[in-house]
Amino acid sequence: MEEALVRAAIPRDLGKVLGVESQTKSKAEAFTQAFLKNSIHQPTRHDLKSMLSHKAVILGYTRPKKDKSKRNSKRAKGLNARQKREIKVFQIKPEHQRYELFLPLHGLWRQYIIDLCSGLKPTSSPQFVQQKLLKADFHGAIITVIPKRNSIFEVEINGFISHIYGSKFEQRASERSAKKFKVRGTIDL
């Protein structure tokens, strides 16, 4: 932008609409100098003119600090473990523990496993299916537990029966899905 354009006077009709009036050159210059003196932190060794001619002008502005009390009040406060135990959040009433109520969840789980194992065809490799089942989520599965020193879990999907050993099944589903299991020829009990 040209300097002449910056220093040009505001037209009178525009000045009336905006409610401002154009200053004379001397008044505008005096205002600018006073503004700069108040806004710039003056170093002890340099004068104002040499500072303005060689460096960028940094105005003394700081952002207003945010009120932390408002931010904390917006966050939803949950229940702690003791409060959840007192109101029995995790206890299921006997009328809600009927086998028939969980069958739709089992149907969803079966479809999840079939999709996870790429269809569970008779030609599927048992090792491939085992690796997929080790990392799967078992909420909704119908599982038979054979008690021994270490538990063995038996899972049946469309006639395909798989045994999962308890030592491979100790972590949560989210932790198992990220774990890499070693393929071994023998199963350690």
Buried (B, 14 or more C-beta within 10 A) or exposed (E): EEEEEEEEEEEEEEEEEEEEEBEEEEEEEEEEEEEBEEEBEEEEEEEEEEBEEEEEEEEEEEEEEEEEEEEEEEEEEEEEEEEEEEEEEEEEEEEEEEEEEBEEEBEEBBEBBBEBBEEBEEEBEEEEBBBBBBBBBBEBBBEEEEEEEBBBBEBEBEEBEBEBBBEBBEEEEEEBEEEEEEEEEEEEE
